[in-house]
Amino acid sequence: MYIALLTGVNGIAQLFTVAVLFIIVLVMTYLTTRFIGNYQKGHMSGDNIQVIDTMRLSQSKLIQIVRTGDKYFAIAVCKDTVTLLGEIDKNEIVVRTQSNVTNEKFENILNRFRKKEQDDKQEDR
């Protein structure tokens, strides 16, 4: 009986150890990913070049508006090529500001969706 009790305690201790090690590995992975992401972001960003807007045309084709210095350009980005489409006048650019972006809570969106579903069900009756 003593051996069975010891085996059970040993198994619980091993399970606890594995769980703690798993959590440590997850935290280390998260921190490493954040560090590498911030490092690459710092090296890839420039003060003179900025992507203003992007529109996906297909899986591997994009149209981007890029600011270089004081000039704006439209470029087509494909899998292997980047093509200049033309220069855009600064006055024609509409830049989104933070006030245009809504920070609506998911709960409010979900409630609005549920209300719409209820209204649709009532119309069907």
N, C-alpha and C positions, 0 to 999 in steps of 0.2 A: 504494500500500500504506500509506503514511503517513497518507493521508486516511481510509482505512478504519479504521485503528487509532485515530485521533483521534476518529472518529465513535463507535466502540465505547466508548471511555473517557468521552466526553461523555454517551452514553446511560446508562452506569452511574452517573455523577455526578448526572444528572437523576433517575434512579430513587431513588437514596439521598436526595436532597434532598426528593423528594415523600414518601418514607417517614418521614423525620424530621418534616416539617411535619404529616403525618397524625397522628403520635404526639403532637406538641405540641397539636394541636387536640383530640384525645381527652382529654388530661390537663386542658386548660383547661375542657372541657365537664364533666368529672367534678367538678372543683373548684367550678365555678360552680353545678352542681346541688346539691352538698353544702351550699354556702353558703346558697343560697336555701331549701333544705329546713330547715336549722337556724334560719334567720331566721323562716320562717313558723311553725315549731314553737314558737319562743319567743314569738311574738305571739299564737298561737292557744291557748296553754295558760294556764290560770288556776289560782290557788291554791285557789279556792273551788268550782270546778266540775271534776268528773272523771268520765269514762266508765268505769264499772266492768266492764261486760260487754256484749257485742253478739251478737245472734243474727239471722242473715239469714233472712227468710221467703221472699223472692223477689228478683228482680234489683234492684228498686227499693224494697223494703220491709224495714225492720229493726225489731227491738225492742231497746231499750237500757236498761240500768240506769245511772242517773246519780246521782252524789252532789253535792249542793249544800249546802255547809255541813256540818251534821250529819244531814241528811235524805237519804233515798234515794227515787228516783222511777223508775217504769217508764214509758217513753215509746215511742210508735210513730212511726218516722220513715219518711215516704213521699217520693215525688218532690217534691211541692210543699207538704207539710204535716208538722207535728209535733203529735202528739196525746198528752196526758197520760193514761196508763192508770190510774195510781193511785200512792199512796205505799206504800213497802215498809218494814216494820219492820227496824231495823238488825240485830236478832238473826237474821233470816231470810236475810241475805246471806252467801254463802260466797265469800270472796275467795281466789283462788289466790295462793300465795306462790311464790317462786323455787324452793323445795325441791320443790314439786309438779311442776314442769316438768322433764322429763328432757332432758339435753344429751347424748343418746346419739349416738355417731358413726355416720355413714352406713354405714361399712364393717360395723359390727356388725348394723345393720338388714338390709343386703344379705346377710350370711352367714346370718342367721336365715331370710330369705326363701328362699335357696337350699336350706337344710336342709329347710324345709317342702316345697319342690318335690320334693326327692329322696324324702322320706317318702311323699308322695302318689303318686309313680311306683312305689315299692315296693309300696304297697297295691293299685295297679291290676294288678299282675302276679299 
